[in-house]
Each structure stands twice: as structure tokens, then as C-alpha cells.
Amino acid sequence: MKLEVTRNVVKDLWPLCRAGEASPDSKTLVDAFLAEDSAYASKLKESQALGSVVPAVNLSPDAERRLLNEAQRNARLKLQIIGGAIAAAALLAFVGLAGAIWLAVFRFGGG
């Protein structure tokens, strides 16, 4: 069974080829496809040029850890705020229900 190589397959393999992490067979496959589809080869080269505009960020492991800790702290704070809002809404609903029951029993029921 012969499989057809499509633009999607090449699009998936392209980053690996650029990074030098693709197998020789994958690189040969991509190169052969792009040799036949020059329009798509141009698109990929343009996207590669755009990618080089964005500077690479190399963080030390310590800086990565600090960023991760800050993100976790922010996530916990958001969860606490959401939990507090839910608790406040539940308390208000309980107070409203208790008030309605009190009015029904003592104000209207006591006659």
C-alpha cells in the first residue's frame, strides 16, 4: 500500500526538519515534496522568515521555576476568588430563603 504525502504531512514534518531532528527519510520526503510543490515551498520559507522575527527567549532553570511558581500562585488566587464568590452567593441565597420563610411564618402565618 502506497501512502500519499500531502501538504498537511509536510507541514507536520517541517518544524522537525528545520530543527534538524527529523530522520533522514523524513527530510528526504519533505525535500522531494517541496521540489514538486514550489508554491508550498515558498509559503513555508516565508513562514520561516516570519518566525525569525520573534526573538528566542532562553531562560535559566531558576527563572523558569520562578515564572511557574508565579503562575501557580495566580491560579490559586483566582480559584480562591471564585470560591469566595460562590460562598457569598450561597450565603445570600440562604439569607434570602430564611427571610422569606420567616416572613411567611411570622408575618403572614401568625395572623
Buried (B, 14 or more C-beta within 10 A) or exposed (E): EEEEBEBEBBBEBBEBBEEEEBEEEBBEBBEEBBEEBEEBBEBBEEEEEEEEEEEEEEEEEEEEEEEEEEEEEEEEEEEEEEEEEEEEEEEEEEEEEEEEEEEEEEEEEEE
